[in-house]
Amino acid sequence: MGAKTKLNTAYINGSLIRGGFIGLCFESMTAFVIATIFLIGCCYYNKDIR
């Protein structure tokens, strides 16, 4: 597994964890999905995920 794959995995996992925390705070699966998609989208936009 290359460095690029490890970094991409770390960014995706971080987005899932933060999205999960937001979902728990709002007690909503919809909030989890929206937050996770938003966070992953931000990573793509900032070119963190390649």
MOLIN-V775093 format. One record per residue. RES is the residue in one letter. SS is DSSP state (hx for helix, st for strand, lp for the rest). PHI is phi in degrees with one decimal (NA if undefined). PSI is psi in degrees with one decimal (NA if undefined). Layout:
res->RES ss->SS phi->PHI psi->PSI
res->RES ss->SS phi->PHI psi->PSI
This chain:
res->M ss->lp phi->NA psi->127.8
res->G ss->lp phi->-82.4 psi->171.8
res->A ss->hx phi->-64.8 psi->-37.7
res->K ss->hx phi->-63.0 psi->-41.9
res->T ss->hx phi->-65.5 psi->-40.7
res->K ss->hx phi->-64.5 psi->-41.9
res->L ss->hx phi->-65.6 psi->-43.4
res->N ss->hx phi->-61.2 psi->-41.4
res->T ss->hx phi->-63.1 psi->-41.0
res->A ss->hx phi->-63.8 psi->-41.9
res->Y ss->hx phi->-66.2 psi->-41.3
res->I ss->hx phi->-65.1 psi->-45.8
res->N ss->hx phi->-61.9 psi->-41.0
res->G ss->hx phi->-62.0 psi->-40.3
res->S ss->hx phi->-65.8 psi->-39.8
res->L ss->hx phi->-65.9 psi->-40.3
res->I ss->hx phi->-66.3 psi->-46.4
res->R ss->hx phi->-65.4 psi->-39.4
res->G ss->hx phi->-63.5 psi->-38.2
res->G ss->hx phi->-64.4 psi->-39.7
res->F ss->hx phi->-64.4 psi->-42.7
res->I ss->hx phi->-64.0 psi->-42.5
res->G ss->hx phi->-61.0 psi->-39.6
res->L ss->hx phi->-67.0 psi->-39.4
res->C ss->hx phi->-62.4 psi->-39.8
res->F ss->hx phi->-91.7 psi->-4.9
res->E ss->lp phi->51.5 psi->48.4
res->S ss->lp phi->-144.2 psi->128.8
res->M ss->hx phi->-70.5 psi->-32.8
res->T ss->hx phi->-63.5 psi->-41.9
res->A ss->hx phi->-63.1 psi->-38.8
res->F ss->hx phi->-61.2 psi->-48.3
res->V ss->hx phi->-64.3 psi->-46.5
res->I ss->hx phi->-64.1 psi->-44.4
res->A ss->hx phi->-64.7 psi->-41.8
res->T ss->hx phi->-64.9 psi->-45.4
res->I ss->hx phi->-62.4 psi->-42.0
res->F ss->hx phi->-62.4 psi->-45.7
res->L ss->hx phi->-66.6 psi->-40.8
res->I ss->hx phi->-66.4 psi->-39.1
res->G ss->hx phi->-61.2 psi->-39.4
res->C ss->hx phi->-64.0 psi->-38.4
res->C ss->hx phi->-64.7 psi->-40.3
res->Y ss->hx phi->-65.8 psi->-42.6
res->Y ss->hx phi->-62.7 psi->-40.4
res->N ss->lp phi->-80.4 psi->0.9
res->K ss->lp phi->61.7 psi->29.8
res->D ss->lp phi->-75.6 psi->-36.4
res->I ss->lp phi->-96.9 psi->126.0
res->R ss->lp phi->-111.3 psi->NA
